[in-house]
């Protein structure tokens, strides 16, 4: 028998086309295929069997020819502040994390694009666990799908690619995932509510800029000079700060600079002045991020006073800035912490040591 087609690896239009053709070929009306397509993302069903609006014989036929794989939730933690963290096991035994963060009427889901990460940023728990592989389309988009399959479901309004991994090094999968998340016959989440975060992988930034939708771009800066950024983020050797800033300037939408404040490392007044010049140069919004306790043991967070003073310097330079609230402190919500606690680390790899990494 031929291998089953994974419907969750297809963008919505392609999945519906195949399902309509399949329905007609097996003596059903084409609209039956459209009914199935709606149960992939818009109103997801856990199995074909649960699509009770379809004739039983057609459901059985679908199960014989197509697959609807699930992510297995092996841990779910809820913080006192409402943040929820999920550890999902993949079919090959790898594991990834997703974090749902409620804020007023919004709930943001932070999703992973790789199992582990190869970039070895000094302060990142994910980078310390080593790199396993890129995620497939269904494994990335499935993190959002699983939220709708919960009982009761979690209504996700915003998506950030800020979980495990570097999205731009898995662009082959991230590109169709963006379509699935945004399409009206997919998850239906507005493009301006979907943010892709990158350390500054230039081909990926260019690929995102080439898409017509208004997806948001966040760039992890974390240091305002090449010398310091190389120490904290080895990728800066390949994509120097000046080139990253130029890419941000060329991006046709406003860019956010992510900046984790590390006590005594990148939080001095001179760093704020340097960062202010960079942000002003390309009209970027700066998001200051307190270091999550437990994410990197040899670093300490900046003090609240130092954080406020840093933000004040940026505002003085004419830069719009926000200080992100630290969420989920009581549930190890720093990216990668839960996965490391449950499954341990691997020896880290450089990006050029793994052939599975695909740059856009």
N, C-alpha and C positions, 0 to 999 in steps of 0.2 A: 504493500500500500504506500502511496506517496505520502511524504511528510506533511503534517497538518500546517496550514497557514496561520501564523500568529497575527490575529487581527489588530492587536494592540501595538504592533510594530509599523502599522500603516497610518498615513495621514487620513483624516476623516473622509475626504472626497474619494480617495482611492479605495478605502475599506467599503464605503457605500456602493461604489461602482461594482466591485467584485461580488458583494452580497446580492445586489439586484440581479446580476447575471447568473449567479448561483441559484437564486430562487426560481428564475424563469426556466433555467436548464433542468430543474427538478420538479417542474409542473406547478409551481406556486406563482402567485402574482408578484410583480416586481416590488410592490409596496412592502411585501414581507421582508425583503432585504433592507429597505429603509428602516423598518421597525427594529431590526437587529442592530443596525448602525447607531440608532439613538441610544441603545443600551450599552454601547461601548464606553462612552464618555459623558454624554449629556445627562442621562439617567442610568448610570451603570448598573449592570446586573452581575452578581458574582459568578454565575455559571449560565450556560445555555438553558439548563433545566429550569432556572428561575425566571426565564422570560415567558411567563404564563400567558401572555397575549398571543403567543404563537402556537400553532397546532403541535401536538406532542411528537408526531412523526417527523415534522420539520426540525424540531429542536434536536432530536436524535441524529438526524442527518447532519445538522450543523456541527454537532460534537464529533462526528466521524471525520469531518473535513477541516475544521478550524480549531484553534485553541484560544483560550482566554486565561493566560497565566496570572497567578496572584503572587504578591509579595507576602511572605510569612512574617507577621509581627511577633517577634520573640521577646520584646520588652516594650512596655509603655509606662512612662513616668510622668507624673503631674506635679508641677511646682506650686508652691503657695501663691505665686503671682498669676497662676492660670496657664503658664507655658507648659506645653506637653511635648515630650520627646519620644520618638519611636525608633526602635532598632529593628530593621527588616533583614531577614535572611533571604538570600537569593538562591536559585535552584542549585548552583554549584557550591553552596556552603559559604560564600562570601557574605559580608554584611555591610549595610549602609544605614545612615541615620537621616531622619527628617525631624524638624522641629516646628510645631504650630504655636504661633505667638499672637494671642488676642490683644487688641488695643482699641477700646471703644467699639465702634461698629465694624472694625476691620479685623480680619484674622489673616496673618501672613504665614505662609508655609515656606520654610527654608529647606530646599531640596538638594540632594547630592547628584553629581554627574559622573563620578568615578568611585570605585571601591579603593579607598586610600588615596594618596596623592604622591607624586614624584618630585614635588618642587622644594621640599625641605625648608620652608620658611621657619626661622629659628624659634618663633613663639607659638607655632601652630601644632596642636595635638594630632591633627590628621597627618601632617607631614612626617611626624615621627613614627607613624605606624607602618610606613612603607607603602608602595603602590602595588595593587593587585591587577586591576584591569579597568578598561572603560565600561560604562554601563550601556546596555542596549536601550533603544528608544522606549520600549515598554517598561523597563526598569526605572527610567527617570520619570516619565509621565505617570507611571503606576503609583508613585508616591502620592500624587494628588488624587488619583482615582481611589486609592484606599481610604482617603479621608471621607469621600462620599459613600463608601461602603460600610463605614462604621455605624453602629447602632447605639445612640443617635449619631448621625453624620456630623462632621465638622465642616461648616460652610467656609471655604477658603476664598478670600477676596483678592489676595495679593500673593505673588510668587517671587521668591528671590533665589537665584542660583548661587547660594552662599554656603551650601553644605559641604560635604566631603568632595574634594577634587577640584580641578581647574576646568571649567566648562569649555573654554576655547581650545583645550587639548582633546576634546571629544566632540568637536563641532559636527562631525558626520552624524551623530545622534542628536545633539542639542538642537540643530537646525530644524529637523522635523518635529521635535518635541515642542518647540516654540509655536509651530503651526497647530499642533494638537491642543495646546493650552489656550490659544487665542481664538481659534475658529468657532464660529457660531454653532456649527454642528460637532464641535469638540467640547472642550471644557468651558468655552465662552468667557474667558477672563480677559478683560481689556488689556491691550498691549502696554498702556501706560502703567498698568498694575503689575507688570512682569519685568524684573530687573535681572540682568546677567552681570555677574561680578567676575572680574579677571585680575590677575596680577599684572596684566599689561602685555598679553600675547597679541602682537600687532596684527597678524593675519586674521585672527578671530575678531578683533575690533573692526577691521575693514569689512569682514563678512557680515557682521551684525549691522553695520552702517548701510550696507547695500540692500538690506531688506526694507520693504516699503512701510512696514508697520512701525509704530512709535514705541518700540521696546526701549527700556531704560538701560543705561550702561553705568556700572560702578567699577572704579579702578582702585585696587588695593595699592596705596602709595607707601604708607607706613614709615617712610624716611624721606626727607626733602633734599638729600644729596646722594650722588652715586656712591660715594665711599661708604656711607652708613647703610644705604640700601643694599649694597652688595653683601655686607656682613649679615643683614637680617634676611635677605631674599636673594638666593643665588641666581635666580632667573634674570636679575638685573644685568648680569654679564651679557646675556644674549639680547635683552631688550632694555637698553639704557634709559634712564629717566627722561632725558631730553626727547628721545623718540616717542616715549609713552605720552609725554605732554603734548607733543605735536599731533599725535593720533587723537587725543582728547579734544584738541582745538579743531581738528578737522571733522569730528563727529557732529552731525547736524542737529543733535539734541543736547540738552544740558547734561553734563556728566557729574557724577558724584565721586568724590575722593574719599575712600575709606582709610582711616588712620587710627591704628591701635596705639594707644598711649602706653609706653613702657617706662616705668619710673627710673629716672636717671640715665635713660638711653636716648630717647627721641622727644623728650617733653620740655626741653629748655626754651627760653625766650627766643634764642637764635633760630631754633628749629621752627618755631611758630612763624617767625618773620620770613624764613625761607619758604615754608609751605604756603604762606599767604601770597608770596610773589608768584609761585607756580599756579595756584588756584586762580588768582586774578588774571593771569596770562591767558587762561582758556575758559574763564567764566564758570569754573567748577564750584559746586556746593560741597562743603566739607562735613563729613560725618565722623566725629570723634568717638572712638570706641574704647571704653574701659577694658583692660585686659581681664579676661574671665579667669577667676581663681582656679588653679588646677590645670589650666591649659598648657602652661609652660613653667615648670617649677623653678628654673633659674632666673626668671624675670619676675618683677613685682609690678603691680598696677601703679600708675601715677596717683598721687593723693588727690582727693576731691578739690583741694585748694589749687593745686598745680593744674588740674584739668580745667577749672574755671578760668584761671589766669591765661592758659594757652588759648582757650576760646576767645577770651577778651582781646588778645593780640590779633587774632585772625579778623575779628569784627572791626578792629581799628584799621586794618588793612583794606577794609571794604569787601570782605569775603563773608558770604552767608554760611553759617555754621550751626550744627546741632550736636548735642552730646547724647549719644545713644544710652538709653537705660540698660543696665546689665540685667538680663532676664534669666530665670531658671538657675540661679546660683546654687540652689539646694538640690538640683537633680543632675549635676555634671553636664550642663547644657552646652559647654564649649564644644565646638565641632570636633568630633572624633573621640571625645572622652568616654562616652558610654561604650562605643565599639572597642576601644582599647581595654577598658575594664573587663568586658565580657570575653574578648577573643585574643587579647594580647597584641604585640607589635610584630612587625617584620623588619628585616634589615632594609633601610631606605635605599631607593634607587634614584639615580639622576634621570631626567627626562630622556636623555639620549641613550639610556641603557635599556629601554623597553620599546619594542617594535609595535606595541599595540596603541601607543599614543599617537593620535592623529591631530595635527594642527590644521586649522582651516586653510 
